Amino acid sequence: MTDQPTPRQDGPGSDETPAGYQPPQFVPPPFVPPQGSGTPAPPPFQQPPFDQPGDPGLTPPPVYNQPGEQYGNPYAQPGIPYGQQANPYGQPAYYGMPAEPKGLSIAAMVCGIIGVVTGGFFVIPQIAAVILGHIGMKKEPAGRGFALTGLITGYLGVLFGAFWLLFLILGAIFASQSGINY
């Protein structure tokens, strides 16, 4: 097949340098202090080898007062509250707000789902879903969606239960009126 490309001899896989190529000859200039400053050029930084300690004679740079420091630093770390440990990473610990309770609302939703899945055959989960749903709507505003789901599914379960009961009553009435005797 001739559809395949042929590899180039001067492509990225070849070790030959192209004709006319020369490596760059640029060397950065040494540091020259600004004119008028009496500071000499600093020596180039030499990092000590890994296994040798640094120069013990190094001192931290002086601290200069900035214009806004007379009012205090607005970004400074706040004090540590009593009874808490300091955070070694520099930020204060954030505990957030405690989660609002949703237990009644979730229980209403679970009972309502059980009532619908069982087709209303069991009566207790539907009644529990309706009661817990109403209590959850009043006491747990954060769980309003769960409580509403529990109410809707609970009432659907009660409706299914009423259909089951009606079906059983009508079946018993029709069975008693029929003339089939065994």
Disulfide bonds with the S-S distance in Angstrom:
none
